[in-house]
Amino acid sequence: MADRTARPYRLWMTLPAAWWRLFAVAALIATGRPVSGQVVSRADLERLRAHAVRVPVIVQAGKVTPDTLRPDIDSLRLHPTQVVVAELRDTSHRFLPFLLLAADPHAARALALRPYVEGAPLEFTGTAFRGSVALGLVDTLQPDRAVTLPVPIWFHLSADAGTVSPSDVPIRHTSLPPSAAVVTAAAPGDSLRLLVQPALTLTPITTWLAVHRTLLAVEPATARIPGFGLGRTELHISVPAEAGPARRDIVLSARHGAPDPSVVSLAGGETGRSAIRSSGVGRDTVTATSGPLRSVPLELVYSWPLLFLVAALLGGIVGSVMDCEAIRRRGTPASRRAFIVSGLAAGLFAAVAMVIGVNVTGVDIPETSGEAVVFVVAALGTVLGLRGLRRALPGFGKLLERGAAPGV
């Protein structure tokens, strides 16, 4: 089964030179009157068979089963109620791989027709996805000419994961406007396969219709945050109004982090919030899904928290020096080196605790982020932490005094 992509084209575009040689079949030389049929000569039939990948068939109005154009038939009188259908090699991107010969009631030659399909993407309507298909015929020798066919040419349409209405589409004339059908699907994939048959005995031709599923939107407050769980950003999830008034659960997922909350209930036209904390370093992807709907993957970057570390360590140093000097002013010996080493650990601990929501300083910290807040929390945590450790662990206080010397 051949796979083909439906795409629009301009009907008045000229065909490649190779196709003109093929469509010379349509330049029939019959002299009989149109009402009695138009003769397709032996030479024309041989050229038609040479380009066909299967034995052509003759479809006649009122008959369910088409007749085979047998190899022993060397000429054919084509009546107004008959159409010769030949499946061609798949070389054109604008047409389905069929050539149809139909009687022209106003000319001595038959019409050489190529069918085409134009598919509009399926859009979500609130309960299902819906799109349209346009099906038409082009007279390859005179593309701009519109001719009313003696009898309509029918095409059967079907979809694997949806329904087509009507499933049998008649085409009553060449050129514009094309005939239309509506395609409906409850839960299609990224694309929907549509099968087209000009005759039930021929192999269906596959065309693909795009499906617009990316109706949900996810936007971050900032797309780059510190890694290792030290960064956090808000996520704004929105559902367009065309999704309908019914509330639906939007499920948020990420490759590394964990959105909180992971489920947001929204109706069409509403916006909700979630948040995500970093995990490790590198790139993370956040997506929102709700049944057949989804969002474009949102990319977040978890960077190395260098500025955080600098601010935390610097705050620890400043806090330890302040505490050390305060002890010395009271006449108690203290090792500045020991205080600084202890302050580095205490400042880093206090800063990380603040990030995950644990306030070890006992001071109300504004809900802001930035290196300045990290520095202050680290300094306060160092001062308060070292004092608490000295009270709770007398041995720790002696450790800070050990090796103390003036100016050290």
Buried (B, 14 or more C-beta within 10 A) or exposed (E): EBEBEBEEEEBEEEBEEEBEEBBBBBEBEBEEEBEEBBBBBEEBBEBBBEBBEBEBBBBBBEEEEBBEBEEEBEEBEBBBBBBBBBBBEBEBEBBBBBBBBBBBBEBBBBBBBBBBBBBBBBBBEEEBBBBBBBBBBBBBBBBEEEBEBBBBBBBBBBBEBBBBEEEEBEBEBBBEEBBBBBBBBEEBEEBBBBBBBBBEBBEBBBBBBBBEBBBBBBEBEEEEBBBBBBBBBEBEBBBBEEBBEEEBEBBBEBEBBEBEEEEBEBEBEBEBEBBBBBBEBBEBEBBBBBEBBBBEEBEBBBBEBEEBBEBBBBBBBBBBBBBBEEBBEEEEBBBBBBBBBBBBBBBBBBBBBBBEEEBBBEEEEEEEBEBEBBBBBBBBBBBBBBBBBBEEEEEBBEBBBEEBEEEE
